[in-house]
Amino acid sequence: MDDIIKKGYCINGEWKESKTSKWMPVTDSSTGEVMAEVPCCTADEVEEAIASAQAAFSEWSMLSLSKRTQMLFRWRSVLTEHVEELALLCAKELGKTLDEAKGDVLKAIEPTELACAAPFITQGSASLQVTSGFDTASYRMPLGVVAGIVPFNFPAMIPWGWMVPLAIATGNTVVLKAASYTPLTSMRMLELFYEEAGFPKGVVNLVTCSRKESELFLTDPRIKAVTFVGSTDVGKHIYSVAAAHGKRVQAQCEAKNHALVLEDCDLESTTNAIINSTYGCAGMRCMALPAIVVQESIADKFVHLLKEKAMAMKIGCAYDPETQLGPVVNEKHKQFICDWIQKGIDEGAELVLDGRAVSVPGFEKGFFVGPTILDHVENEMTVGDREIFGPVTVIKRVKDFEEGLAVMNSNPFANGSVIFTQSGYYARQFELLTDGGMVGINVGIPVPSAYFPFSGNKDSFFGDQHVLGIDGVRFYTRAKTVTKHWYDEHSKKKVMDTWEGTVERI
C-alpha cells in the first residue's frame, strides 16, 4: 500500500496534505485495484475550504461580466482539449465505457457554453418613468459561497457542469465535496481550471470527507446555497437543515423512471432505446430506464426481444473501446445490486436473465454485473419501486394505456417518464398527465440540454429552482430592485406622501 498515491485537498488554488487519519480508497472498477487514496478531510480542513471561498468572493463577484465570460470561454477550450484524458480517467474510476465517459465530460462542456452567455442570461429588467419622476431597475446579484455535494456517478458532468459553471458565471465562489468513490476526474479538472484556464485562486475549492464533516455546509453562515445530488433520504435531510439555516437548496434525488410501451410502438426501435437507456452507464444514473410498463398484448414478444439484445451486449473492461457494458463502481455497490436482484426473486418476480455471475476473462476481480431482467413485477413488490442503480430491468404488465399511466404515477419518484407509441393521442395524453418532470415521447433518455432545467418532481427533487437553464441562473442569484428619483424644480415643491411618489394617485 506504500506506493498508492495519496491525494490532497484544494484550498485557494493549492493542493494541501490532509492531517486526517482516515483515508478512502479509489479503485479501478475493471480490475479491482486501488488507484489512489483520498482524505476524509477534518472539520477544520472543510472550514478552511469555506474560508478560502469566502475570501475569494469579494474580488470575483466584482469582476466584470465581460472578464468572467472570457475566462469561461478559455475554460471551455481547455476542457475540449482534454476530453480524451478525462474520459479515460472517468472510465477507470467509475466503470463507464469510454464512450459513456466521454459523454460525461461533454455534458460538463455543454453547461459551460450556457454559462458563457452570462452577460445575456443574467440580465435584469428596467423601466423609466414607472411613476412620475421615478425609475425602477431590477438586477441579478451573486449569493456568495455555494457548496456542491457531488454523487459518484457523474464525476465530470455534475460538479463541473451542473454546479460550477453557472455558479461562477453569476459571481459566486464554490466549495465542492467530491465523491469519495470517484474523485479523481473532478480533481484533475480542478487542476486544469487553475493551471491552464488561469482562474483566480479560491474561486473553486475541493474537499473529500464524510457526511459528518459535510454537515458544516448546511449550517455555516458563510454558505449561502447548497446544491446536492444523491439519495432521497440524504436530500430530504439537506433540504430541511440547510433551509432552516436560511440557505437555498437544490436537492436532486433518487429516481425509478418508467417507460410505457404500447402495442402500436415500433418494437425494434423501442427495444433498442430501452437497452441503451436501461443498461447505459451500467444503470448508474438517475435518468436510467429500469422499469418497463408494457401492454400485455405484446409483453411476451417484447421480453423475448429485450433478453435477446441484452445477452448480445459485450461486457468488459470499461476502457476497452469495444465494451458495451462496463463494471459498476465498486464491490460494495455490486453487492447492493445483487441483493436487490435476490429481493426481487424473493418477492415473486420471474428471473428472465441473471447478471450476477458474470466474469470477464482477464478482469476477474472487476465489479461486473450483467444485464438482468425481472418479469411479472407487481405493485406490492419493492423491487419495482425503489432505485437499484444498476443494470436491472423490471417488467410490469398492464392491459392498456390508462392502467399503465396509473402504475407509473403511483411511484413516489418522478424524475423522468417515457412513452413508446405511434399514437399522437396517447402521446399527448401522456405528456399532459404523467407525473414525470422530464418526459420522453419515443425517447429513452429524456434529459434536456443545459438550456432547459433538469426538472425532477415528487421525491426526486427538493427545492425551488432546478439545475440548469434559467432555473439555474435564478438559483445562484438574488434579485436587487432599485428605485431612483432625481430632484428637479417641480419635485422640490411637491408635497411628499407616504410612498414618496412610488404610488401614483388617480
C-alpha positions, 0 to 999 in steps of 0.5 A: 500500500506504500506506493498508492498515491495519496491525494490532497485537498484544494484550498485557494488554488493549492493542493494541501496534505490532509492531517486526517487519519482516515483515508478512502480508497479509489479503485479501478472498477475493471480490475479491482485495484486501488488507484489512489487514496483520498482524505476524509478531510477534518472539520477544520480542513472543510472550514478552511475550504469555506474560508478560502471561498469566502475570501475569494468572493469579494474580488470575483463577484466584482469582476466584470461580466465581460472578464468572467465570460472570457475566462469561461470561454478559455475554460471551455477550450481547455476542457475540449482539449482534454476530453480524451484524458478525462474520459479515460480517467472517468472510465477507470474510476467509475466503470463507464465505457469510454464512450459513456465517459466521454459523454460525461465530460461533454455534458460538463462542456455543454453547461459551460457554453450556457454559462458563457452567455452570462452577460445575456442570461443574467440580465435584469429588467428596467423601466423609466418613468414607472411613476412620475419622476421615478425609475425602477431597475431590477438586477441579478446579484451573486449569493456568495459561497455555494457548496456542491455535494457531488454523487459518484456517478457523474464525476465530470458532468455534475460538479463541473457542469451542473454546479460550477459553471453557472455558479461562477458565471453569476459571481459566486465562489464554490466549495465542492465535496467530491465523491469519495468513490470517484474523485479523481476526474473532478480533481484533475479538472480542478487542476486544469481550471487553475493551471491552464484556464488561469482562474483566480485562486479560491474561486473553486475549492475541493474537499473529500470527507464524510457526511459528518464533516459535510454537515458544516455546509448546511449550517455555516453562515458563510454558505449561502446555497447548497446544491446536492445530488444523491439519495432521497433520504440524504436530500430530504435531510439537506433540504430541511437543515440547510433551509432552516439555516436560511440557505437555498437548496437544490436537492436532486434525488433518487429516481425509478423512471418508467417507460410505457410501451404500447402495442402500436410502438415500433418494437425494434426501435423501442427495444433498442432505446430501452437497452441503451437507456436501461443498461447505459452507464451500467444503470448508474444514473438517475435518468436510467430506464429500469422499469418497463410498463408494457401492454400485455398484448405484446409483453411476451414478444417484447421480453423475448426481444429485450433478453435477446439484445441484452445477452448480445451486449459485450461486457468488459473492461470499461476502457476497452473501446469495444465494451458495451457494458462496463463494471459498476463502481465498486464491490460494495455497490455490486453487492447492493445490486445483487441483493436487490436482484435476490429481493426481487426473486424473493418477492415473486418476480420471474428471473428472465436473465441473471447478471450476477455471475458474470466474469470477464476473462482477464478482469476477474476481480472487476465489479461486473454485473450483467444485464438482468431482467425481472418479469411479472413485477407487481405493485406490492413488490419493492423491487419495482419501486425503489432505485437499484442503480444498476443494470436491472430491468423490471417488467410490469404488465398492464392491459392498456394505456390508462392502467399503465399511466396509473402504475407509473404515477403511483411511484413516489419518484418522478424524475423522468417518464417515457412513452413508446407509441405511434399514437399522437393521442396517447402521446399527448395524453401522456405528456399532459398527465404523467407525473414525470418532470422530464418526459420522453415521447419515443425517447429513452433518455429524456434529459434536456440540454443545459438550456432547459432545467433538469426538472425532477418532481415528487421525491426526486427533487427538493427545492425551488429552482432546478439545475440548469437553464434559467432555473439555474441562473435564478438559483445562484442569484438574488434579485436587487430592485432599485428605485431612483428619483432625481430632484428637479424644480417641480419635485422640490415643491411637491408635497411628499406622501407616504410612498414618496411618489412610488404610488401614483394617485388617480 
